Amino acid sequence: MIKEIHLLIEGRVQHVGFRRFVLRSAERLDLCGWVRNTQDGSVEVYASGDQVNVVEFIGCCQKGPLFSNVFDMQFLTVKEQDKLLCDSQSFKVLYD
């Protein structure tokens, strides 16, 4: 079953390799989607794929890379515009 999520991750998540960590985790789990920094210092993630892999991916996002520290992770409502940024074949880092 396909599952999709939209996350807002807060904490020490910028300038610590968090986006690259999320990208590698998503690629390993064969998910499509995107990750990007937000102006308020958090990281936003949209991911879609097999439900078991998405659940494992959520755990990866909660942990983060070595020098990160996730304080909070909010599950946001998935909107059509989130899906439009996804090419449905890969996971990518978005730069604003």
C-alpha positions in Angstrom: 0.0 0.0 0.0 1.3 3.5 -0.9 1.6 6.0 1.9 2.5 9.7 1.7 3.6 12.1 4.4 4.4 15.8 4.8 6.7 16.6 7.8 8.0 19.7 9.4 11.1 18.9 11.5 12.3 21.3 14.1 15.6 21.5 16.0 19.2 21.6 15.0 18.5 20.5 11.5 20.2 23.0 9.3 24.0 23.1 8.6 24.4 19.6 10.0 23.9 17.5 6.8 20.2 16.8 7.6 18.9 17.2 4.0 21.6 14.9 2.6 20.8 12.4 5.4 17.1 12.5 4.5 17.9 12.2 0.8 20.1 9.1 1.3 17.5 7.5 3.6 14.7 8.1 1.1 16.8 6.7 -1.8 17.7 3.6 0.3 14.0 3.0 1.0 13.0 3.7 -2.6 10.8 6.7 -1.8 10.0 9.6 -4.0 9.6 13.1 -2.7 11.6 16.1 -1.6 13.3 17.8 1.3 14.0 21.5 1.8 15.1 24.0 4.4 12.6 26.6 5.6 13.3 30.2 6.5 12.5 29.6 10.2 15.3 27.1 10.5 13.3 23.9 10.3 13.3 21.3 7.5 10.2 20.3 5.5 9.8 16.8 3.9 7.3 15.2 1.6 7.7 11.5 0.9 5.7 8.8 -0.9 6.2 5.1 -1.2 5.5 1.7 0.3 3.9 2.0 3.7 6.5 -0.1 5.5 9.3 2.0 4.0 7.6 5.3 4.8 7.2 4.2 8.5 11.0 3.3 8.6 11.7 6.7 6.9 9.8 8.5 9.7 12.1 6.9 12.2 15.2 8.0 10.2 13.9 11.6 10.2 13.3 11.5 14.0 16.9 10.3 14.5 18.7 12.5 11.9 22.4 12.5 11.3 25.1 12.6 14.0 25.3 16.3 14.7 21.5 17.0 14.4 19.1 17.2 17.2 15.4 16.9 16.4 13.2 18.7 19.0 9.8 18.3 17.3 8.3 16.7 14.2 4.9 17.7 13.0 2.8 15.7 10.5 1.2 18.2 8.1 -1.7 17.7 5.7 -0.5 16.5 2.3 -1.7 19.0 -0.3 -1.7 18.7 -4.1 1.1 21.3 -4.3 3.3 19.0 -2.3 2.8 16.3 -4.9 3.5 18.7 -7.8 7.0 19.2 -6.5 7.6 15.5 -6.7 8.5 13.9 -10.0 7.2 10.5 -8.7 10.4 8.7 -9.7 13.1 10.1 -7.3 13.7 12.0 -4.1 15.4 15.4 -4.4 16.6 18.3 -2.4 14.8 21.5 -3.2 16.6 24.8 -3.1 14.7 28.1 -2.8 
